[in-house]
Amino acid sequence: MLKKAPFPEKFDLIVVGAGHAGCEAAMAASRLGLKTLLLTINADRIGHLSCNPAIGGLAKGHMVKEIDALGGMMGLWADAAGIQFRILNTRKGPAVRSSRAQIDRAEYMRVVQKDIFNQENLWVFQDTADVILTENGRACGIQTELGEIIKSTSVLLTTGTFLKGLVHVGMNNFSSGRMGDPASNSLSDSLRDIGFELGRLKTGTTPRLLKASIDFDKMEIQPGDNPPKPFSFRNKTVPMPQVPCYLTYTNPDAHEAIRSGFDRSPMFTGVIEGTGARYCPSIEDKVARFPEKDRHQVFVEPEGLDHPEMYPSGIPTSLPFDVQKKMVAAIVGLENAQIVRPGYAIEYDLFRLPNSSPHLRQNFFPVFTSQARSMVPPVTKKPQRRDFGLQSTLLASNWDNPPSCCLEIRHTWPSLLTTLSPKAHRNRIVCSLLELNTASC
């Protein structure tokens, strides 16, 4: 007996991109009974944590909990793969506290992919979306790089850094969605032809270091909370062993090495044209903007229980590789650290919001876009993109007139998060606590 229904001739929703937003949206739509396709460039990377392997943190952890309260998956996935849990700012008042979890990167992908591939009404296909197909002014499907025509009622784009992604390491740059994965280079042109207004964003990540080459005895140990407090309200405990992170600092020698590369920095020489995230500055930007500071924090975080690499959070950079090596070698505890993967910046296309209706559906064209904010840091975008993804499921079944309680989404963050309870009938709406119009709820 078949456990998975045959590939449909037409889907209710195609979700393009299988990162945080795409996986959450695909799960939400399929649990509502919508025939959903998750289209991804690389099926092996479904649920991959592109930057630091962590969930939550200041200005983000509470959103993960809100999503969990609405029946979302991220809190459950974080609990299943979390190897350190901490409540931040415990010495301050409750309003500024936040949950954060360090994640085993490989285990997180495993639990996400297990749910994705076993979810009823959800199919996965590996290919690149090239063209949005149209009919009578509406999206009616996707044409892929392989020439496949996939029909659908609605399309949700959760493209992350992949739309015409361009990686920068010093003055070297190349096309990539993230280091090691191809970019999507045709979809932006298709959207621009339709009439979308596009812009460019920039973000960056740190060099990854070989764990066996780091002297942790010179660093401050940063243990997690004991006992760990799960993200999800549906969990009481977490299954994974808990491990510490470590704290060290940059210093004047590291800053001098960083300044020595300013003349070859793609940021400072104008090579990078995209707008950087306001609250996720590179280490070279911090050194340039705050010359009076003689040190900046560097949290050395595990990528997993058995993973050979560590993530030095706090030093994202696009400086030339020779400068990165000098900078790392100047930091206490990292004197002999070997760089396994260089840090880099990445530029990518985004969609601007002026064309969006209150549902985040494009006013002139019914395509939903989650990559729409111009000044939100990538880590914050994780839950924000899920808000867009969950909202889109309300209209994915051709609901041109959803209940009014679903419509009050503002174009400033925080937006209203609205979705359907996975256990409820379609017309039972679960709304967030922000800016509700409850006239028909």
ZAPA-895495 format. One record per atom (N, C-alpha, C): residue in one letter; z negated, y negated, x. Coordinates in steps of 0.05 Angstrom, whole numbers, plus 5000, padded with zeros to 4 digits. Atoms other than C-alpha are relative to their C-alpha. Layout:
! ZAPA-895495
AZYX/...
//
This chain:
! ZAPA-895495
M500050245017/M500050005000/M500049755018/L499850244984/L502049325027/L497549824995/K502350185003/K496148855041/K500949714998/K499050285001/K500548235047/K502650004984/A497650025017/A505748034995/A502449935017/P497650084985/P512947955018/P500349705003/F499550284994/F515247295047/F501449874976/P498850115025/P516646844986/P502749865006/E497450154998/E523546544973/E499549705001/K500750295001/K520145874960/K496949985001/F502850054998/F513245614979/F499149764983/D501150245012/D508745134942/D499549785021/L500750194979/L506744815008/L500750125027/I499749944972/I509144835080/I498249825017/V501750164982/V503944615131/V501250035028/V498850004974/V507144415197/V497849935021/G502150044980/G502244505255/G497650164993/A502249825004/A496544995264/A497649935017/G502450094987/G491144575296/G497849984979/H502350025018/H484644355262/H500949934971/A499250095026/A487943995204/A501750214986/G498249815012/G493444505192/G498650254991/C501449755008/C488845105191/C498249954976/E501850065022/E483844765144/E501749964974/A498350055023/A489444525097/A501250264990/A498849755008/A492845205097/A498050184986/M502049845013/M486445555080/M499349894972/A500750125026/A484745065024/A502150054980/A497849975019/A491645094992/A500350294991/S499649715007/S492145854995/S497750104983/R502349915016/R485145944966/R500249884972/L499450105027/L487445514907/L502250154986/G498049845012/G492846014894/G502949905007/L497450104993/L498545614925/L501350185021/K498549854980/K503846004963/K500549815024/T500250194978/T502845685031/T501250135026/L499049914974/L506645745097/L498849825022/L500950144976/L503445545163/L502150035022/L497850004981/L509145365210/L498949895027/T501250084974/T507145335284/T502050065023/I498349964976/I510745275351/I499250265014/N501049774986/N506345825380/N497850134985/A502049865017/A502646325336/A497650085017/D502349934983/D498246515396/D498049785002/R501750234996/R495445815396/R498849894974/I501350095026/I493145775323/I497049965005/G502850054996/G486345445325/G499249935028/H500550064972/H486945255398/H498649725002/L501450264995/L482044705422/L501449875023/S498350124979/S486844255460/S498449855021/C501550174981/C481643795491/C497450145007/N502549874993/N474243935502/N499250214979/P500849795019/P471544575470/P497449934987/A502450095014/A466644235424/A500749924972/I499850085028/I465644095350/I497849804994/G502050195008/G462043495322/G499449795021/G500850224983/G458242965359/G499649744984/L500450265013/L456742235343/L502549914985/A497950095018/A460941975285/A501950224991/K498249785007/K463942665276/K498550234987/G501549775009/G458543185263/G499550004970/H500650025028/H456742925194/H502550064983/M497649945015/M464042975172/M500650304999/V499849715000/V464143705192/V498350124978/K501849905020/K458143815147/K501049924972/E498950075026/E461443435090/E502250194992/I497849815005/I467543875096/I498950274992/D501349745006/D463044485096/D498850004972/A501250025026/A459544235033/A502250034978/L497749985018/L466444215000/L501450275001/G498849734999/G467944935018/G501950045023/G498249984977/G471744805083/G499150205020/M500349784981/M472145275142/M498949925027/M500650074972/M470644875205/M497250065008/G502849944994/G463144935201/G499550295005/L500249714996/L463645685193/L501250095026/W498749934975/W468545745250/W498449915024/A501650104978/A464145315295/A497550175004/D502349834998/D458045735279/D500650275013/A499349744990/A461746375294/A500650005030/A499250024972/A464046125363/A498349825017/G501750204985/G458545635383/G498250135020/I501749894979/I455045755449/I497849805009/Q502250184997/Q450645135448/Q500049814976/F500350185023/F448044725388/F497849805007/R501950214996/R444644055394/R500149794978/I500250245017/I442243505348/I499749765019/L500050224982/L443942865385/L498349774988/N501650245007/N439642225384/N497550074985/T502449935015/T433342585361/T497749805005/R502150204996/R429142025391/R500449754983/K499450235017/K432341535343/K499850094971/G500349955029/G432341485267/G502150204990/P498149805012/P435841995222/P502849904996/A497350105006/A441641535207/A502050025023/V498249994977/V444341585278/V499950275014/R500049734989/R443042315291/R502650154993/S497549865006/S448942795294/S499950285013/S499849734990/S450343535304/S502450035018/R497949944982/R454443795361/R499850295009/A500049724990/A456544495383/A502050035022/Q498249914979/Q459544735448/Q501350264991/I498549785012/I464945245431/I501250185021/D498549814984/D467545875464/D502949994991/R497350065008/R474845695464/R501550254990/A498649765007/A477546405461/A498950124974/E501249895024/E472646635408/E500749834975/Y499250175023/Y474246035364/Y502850064990/M497349925009/M481646205364/M500050274987/R500149735012/R479946925349/R499149994971/V501150005027/V475746765287/V501849844981/V498150155016/V480646245262/V502450174993/Q497649845005/Q486646705270/Q499450244982/K500849785017/K482947275237/K500149914971/D500050105028/D481846855174/D502849924991/I497350095007/I488846555175/I501850234993/F498149775004/F492547215181/F499150184977/N501049825021/N488147565129/N499749854973/Q500350165024/Q488147005077/Q502250064980/E498149965022/E491547165011/E501549754995/N498350235007/N497346704992/N500849835025/L499450164976/L498046475065/L501750175019/W498249874981/W503846665111/W500249835025/V499750144975/V504946475184/V502850065011/F497449974987/F511646355219/F500149835025/Q499850154975/Q512846155291/Q502849895003/D497450144996/D518445645297/D499349705001/T500450294999/T519244895306/T501449864977/A498850155022/A520444435247/A501849785012/D498150204990/D526644015261/D500749794980/V498950195020/V528843705195/V498450044974/I501049995027/I525443535129/I502350004981/L497849985019/L530143765075/L499349854975/T500450175023/T531043315014/T501850084977/E498449965024/E533443374943/E499049804979/N500750205021/N533542804892/N497649835008/G502250174991/G528942384935/G497450135005/R502449854996/R523842934945/R500350195023/A500049794980/A521943395002/A500450274986/C499549745012/C524544084986/C499950235020/G500249794980/G523344465051/G500349905028/I499850054971/I524244505126/I502350165011/Q498149854983/Q529944685172/Q498850025028/T501349964975/T527344985236/T501949995023/E498450014975/E529744985308/E501950245001/L498349765001/L532545695296/L502149994979/G498050035022/G536645435237/G499150124974/E501149895025/E532145765184/E499649784980/I500550185022/I531945415117/I497750114984/I502449915015/I525045475085/I499449804978/K500350175023/K524345195015/K497149984992/S502750045009/S518044894987/S499949764980/T500450225018/T515344414935/T499049755014/S501250224984/S511343994985/S499950075029/V500249974971/V510843895060/V497649845010/L502350144987/L504543715099/L500450015030/L499650014971/L505343485171/L497349955014/T502550034984/T499343595217/T500850055029/T498549964975/T503043495282/T498449945025/G501650054976/G497543255329/G501549855021/T498750144978/T500243055397/T502850115006/F497549854994/F506743465391/F502549844994/L497650155007/L511542945361/L500949845024/K498950134976/K515742745421/K497849955021/G502250024981/G509642875465/G501149975028/L499250054972/L510242615536/L497550005017/V502449974982/V505142835589/V500449835025/H499950174975/H503442365647/H497850105019/V501849964978/V500242555713/V501049825023/G499050204982/G500841955758/G502749894990/M497450105007/M508041715759/M501950224991/N498449775010/N510542405739/N499550034970/N500349955028/N511842535666/N502150204990/F498149805011/F515143075624/F499350064971/S500349945029/S516143295552/S498150244997/S501949785006/S510343715525/S498349924976/G501950065022/G506043765462/G497250005010/R502450014983/R500243905508/R500750175025/M499349874976/M500144185578/M500550304996/G499349725003/G503744855576/G501450084974/D498649955026/D506644795505/D502249804996/P497850185004/P513244495484/P499449794979/A500350215020/A513743845445/A502050064977/S498150005023/S517143765377/S501649745002/N498550244993/N522843295394/N502049914979/S498050075020/S527243295331/S498849904974/L501250075026/L522343205273/L499749704996/S500350295002/S520942475289/S502649864991/D497450125008/D528342305284/D500650054971/S499649945028/S528742655217/S498449824982/L501850185017/L522842255190/L500949715002/R499050284997/R525641605218/R502549964983/D497650025016/D532241745184/D499449984970/I500950025028/I528541835118/I499049734994/G501150275004/G525141165127/G497249965009/F502750034990/F518441295159/F499849805022/E500650184978/E515440765204/E498350165020/L501449854979/L513241095269/L499049825022/G501050144977/G509140855327/G499350215022/R500749824978/R506341145392/R497049975006/L502849994992/L499241355410/L499850135028/K500549884974/K496241565476/K497250105001/T502749904995/T490342005493/T500150155026/G500149864975/G488042395553/G497950215001/T501949784996/T484042985579/T499250025029/T501149994973/T480043165641/T501250235016/P499349764984/P481743625699/P498050234994/R501749775004/R479044335688/R499350115028/L501049924974/L474744605745/L499250295000/L500849724996/L473445305772/L497050015001/K502949985002/K466445495752/K498750105026/A501249884976/A465145905815/A499949805024/S499950194978/S466545285859/S498149764995/I501750225007/I461244835826/I497150065008/D502849974992/D454144725853/D498349894978/F501650095023/F450044705789/F497249925007/D502750074991/D443544655828/D499649705005/K500250294995/K445143925843/K500149844975/M499650145026/M445943755769/M497550034982/E502149985020/E441143645711/E500950194978/I499449805021/I440944235664/I499749874972/Q500150115027/Q442344065591/Q500050234980/P500149785018/P439844625546/P500549914971/G499650065028/G441444675473/G497350024985/D502449985016/D436444665415/D499250294996/N501149735004/N431945265406/N498050004978/P497649845005/P432945545356/P502449824993/P497650165007/P440145305346/P500349974970/K499650065029/K441644975279/K502950024994/P497249975006/P448245205249/P501249754987/F498550225014/F453544715225/F500150054970/S499549955028/S454845065160/S497450044984/F502349975018/F449945025102/F499950294990/R499949725009/R452045745087/R498950195021/N501049834979/N449146005153/N497149935006/K502750054991/K441946085176/K499750045030/T500149954972/T443246345246/T502950005011/V497449984987/V448946375297/V500150255017/P499849744988/P451547015329/P500250005031/M499350004972/M453546805400/M497549935018/P502050094981/P448946765461/P500249715006/Q500050294995/Q446946055478/Q499749955030/V500050074972/V448245735546/V499749705004/P500450294996/P446745055578/P502649865009/C498150174986/C451244485598/C498549865023/Y501250134977/Y450044055660/Y500949715001/L499450284998/L449743315674/L500049915029/T499950144974/T452042935736/T501249734995/Y499150285004/Y454742235748/Y502249945021/T498350134980/T460441865781/T498349825017/N501550174981/N458441405838/N502049815013/P498250194988/P461240835880/P502350135016/D497849864984/D465141325925/D502250104981/A498049905019/A468441635864/A501649764988/H498750235011/H469940945836/H502049885020/E498150104980/E473240735901/E502450185001/A497749825001/A477641355899/A501749944975/I498550065025/I479541185827/I501649745004/R498650264996/R481240455846/R502450035019/S497849974980/S485640705903/S502550104986/G497649905014/G490341005851/G501049824978/F499150175022/F491040415805/F503049925002/D497250084997/D497840235835/D501950224992/R498449785009/R500340925814/R499150114974/S501049925026/S496840965748/S502149934978/P498150065022/P501641035688/P498949804980/M501250195018/M496640625648/M500449715010/F500050274989/F496340025695/F502749905009/T497350084991/T503640025716/T501949974976/G498350045024/G506339995644/G501750234993/V498449775007/V509340685644/V499250114972/I500949925026/I505040885584/I500249774981/E499650215020/E507040475523/E498250044975/G501549955024/G502740815470/G497249875001/T502750125003/T496140525444/T497950225005/G502249814995/G489940875471/G497949994979/A502249995019/A484241105428/A497749825009/R501950214993/R478940565425/R497450125013/Y502549894991/Y472941015436/Y500350255017/C499649774982/C475941525483/C501449915025/P498650124977/P477441135547/P500150195023/S499849844975/S479841445611/S498049895020/I501950084980/I475341415672/I501149765016/E498950244986/E480140925706/E499749754983/D500450235018/D479640475645/D497149915000/K502850084999/K472040495647/K499349875026/V500550134974/V471940335721/V501149725002/A498750274999/A476739755712/A498649804982/R501150185019/R473339465651/R497149945005/F502950044995/F466139545674/F499450035030/P500449984971/P466139405749/P497149985009/E502850034993/E458739245747/E498550264999/K501449745003/K456939965730/K500750175024/D499649844976/D455940405791/D500150304994/R499749725006/R455941065753/R500650044970/H499549925027/H458341405689/H499350304997/Q500849725005/Q455842055658/Q502450195001/V498149785001/V459642705669/V498550254991/F501249755011/F457543295625/F501950235008/V498449774991/V459943945657/V499550224980/E500349835023/E461144405598/E501550265003/P498649754998/P462945145594/P502350024979/E497849955018/E469645335563/E499650264984/G500649755014/G466645995540/G498050165016/L502149834986/L461546535557/L501150135025/D498949864977/D466246895604/D502449855012/H497750154991/H471246345617/H499549905028/P500450084972/P472346185691/P500149705005/E499750294996/E473445435679/E497849844986/M502050185011/M468744855664/M501549744993/Y498850255010/Y470444205627/Y498249775007/P501750234992/P467743575661/P500449764981/S499750205021/S467043135599/S499149725011/G500750274991/G467142385615/G502049895021/I498150094980/I472842355666/I502950064992/P497249965007/P479342405626/P501749805017/T498450164981/T484842135671/T502950085000/S497149954995/S492242065683/S500749915028/L499550084972/L491541865756/L501550225015/P498649804985/P495842215808/P498150225009/F501649774995/F493442905826/F498449975026/D501550034975/D491442715898/D497649824996/V502250175007/V487042165869/V497950154984/Q501949845016/Q483942645819/Q498350185019/K501549834981/K482043105877/K497849845015/K501950174986/K478642535915/K497749924982/M502150085019/M474942305853/M498050234995/V501849775006/V472242995836/V498350075024/A501549934976/A470143135908/A497849815006/A502050194994/A466042505909/A497650024981/I502249975020/I461642715849/I498050215009/V502149814992/V455043055863/V500250264985/G499749745011/G455543795851/G502850104998/L497249935001/L463043775851/L501449975026/E498850054974/E464143675925/E502150205008/N498149794992/N467644335933/N501450124975/A498849905025/A470144405861/A503050025003/Q497149965000/Q477144685854/Q501149934973/I498750085025/I481644375801/I502050224993/V498249805010/V484944925761/V502449884985/R498050145015/R488744455715/R499649705003/P500450294997/P489943715727/P499449864974/G500350185023/G487643175680/G502749864994/Y497550135007/Y493242825642/Y499749834976/A499750155025/A495042315590/A502450104985/I497749935016/I499742455532/I500549794979/E499050185021/E503741985489/E501450164978/Y498849855022/Y506142205420/Y500449814976/D499350165023/D509041935355/D497850034978/L501749995023/L504741755295/L501449874976/F499050125025/F506141555223/F498149774993/R501750235008/R503640875200/R499550024970/L500949975027/L499940815135/L501249814979/P499150185022/P503240215099/P501850134980/N498249875018/N508240695068/N498650204982/S501449795014/S502741135039/S498949914973/S501450045025/S500241184968/S497150065004/P502949934997/P492741264954/P499550295007/H500449714994/H493742024961/H500850065029/L498849974974/L496741915031/L502750144998/R497249915003/R503342145001/R501749755005/Q498350224995/Q509041715024/Q501249894974/N499150125025/N510841224969/N502950054994/F497249985004/F518241284980/F501050295003/F499249734995/F518142024997/F497650185001/P502449845003/P513342584979/P499550195023/V500849844977/V511442825049/V497249905008/F502750084992/F504042835068/F499850005030/T500350024971/T502142625138/T497149965007/S502750034991/S495542715173/S499849845026/Q500050154975/Q497542385239/Q500749724994/A499250265012/A497041695210/A498349775011/R501750224991/R491541295245/R500849915028/S499150114975/S493040835302/S497749955020/M502150074981/M486140715333/M497650184997/V502249815004/V481941345320/V500150205023/P500049814978/P479741775379/P500650284991/P499049735008/P482542475380/P497850184990/V502149825009/V475842825373/V499149924972/T500750085026/T474242395312/T502250084980/K497849935018/K481142555283/K499850284990/K500149735010/K479343285277/K499150014971/P500749995028/P475343205213/P501649814983/Q498550195016/Q479342595191/Q502750124992/R497549875008/R485842985193/R499650214979/R500649805020/R482543535153/R499749864973/D500250145025/D480943015100/D502849964988/F497250045010/F488442855095/F501150274991/G498949745007/G490143595095/G498950114974/L501149915025/L485243765040/L501049844976/Q499050175022/Q487443174998/Q502850084991/S497249945006/S494643395002/S500350244981/T499849775017/T493144044967/T499949934970/L500150085028/L491843664903/L502749964988/L497350065010/L499143484898/L502150205009/A498049814989/A502344074932/A501350174978/S498949845021/S503544414866/S501549834980/N498450185017/N507743834840/N498449864979/W501650155019/W501943484807/W500649715003/D499350284998/D504942804795/D497849824989/N502150165012/N498842574755/N497350145002/P502549874997/P492542864784/P497849844987/P502250155012/P485742664753/P499449755016/S500450254987/S483841954767/S497850015021/C502149974980/C477642184805/C501050085027/C498949914975/C482342444858/C501549785015/L498050194991/L486041794870/L498849785018/E501250244987/E480941314902/E499750045030/I500149994971/I482741374975/I500849735011/R499550264988/R482340735015/R501550045026/H498449994975/H486740575075/H498349905023/T501850054977/T480640445118/T498150235001/W501849774996/W476140975148/W497149904998/P499549735010/P471841285121/P501549994973/S498649975025/S476541495066/S498650194982/L501049805019/L474941885004/L501150275007/L499249734996/L475142625016/L499950154973/T499949875025/T477443004955/T501450265003/T498649744999/T479143734947/T499050174977/L500849815021/L478444324900/L498150215011/S501849784992/S472744824904/S501650265001/P498449754998/P475645484929/P499250214979/K500949815020/K471545844876/K500449904971/A499850115027/A473145394818/A502950024989/H497450015013/H478845354769/H501549755010/R498550224989/R484444874789/R499149734990/N500650265011/N482244324742/N497149915004/R502850084994/R475044314768/R500149875028/I499750164976/I474743774821/I497349965014/V502450074984/V469643704877/V500649755015/C499550264988/C469242984900/C497949945021/S502050094980/S465842664960/S498449774987/L501850205011/L460542134952/L501049725005/L499050274992/L464941554975/L502049904980/E498150165016/E468441054929/E501350174978/L499049835021/L469041524870/L500749834975/N499450085027/N472641344806/N499650244983/T500749755013/T469341864762/T500650004970/A499550035028/A472241664696/A500750264986/S499149755013/S475342344683/S498950255014/C501149774987/C471142794728/C498250154982/
//
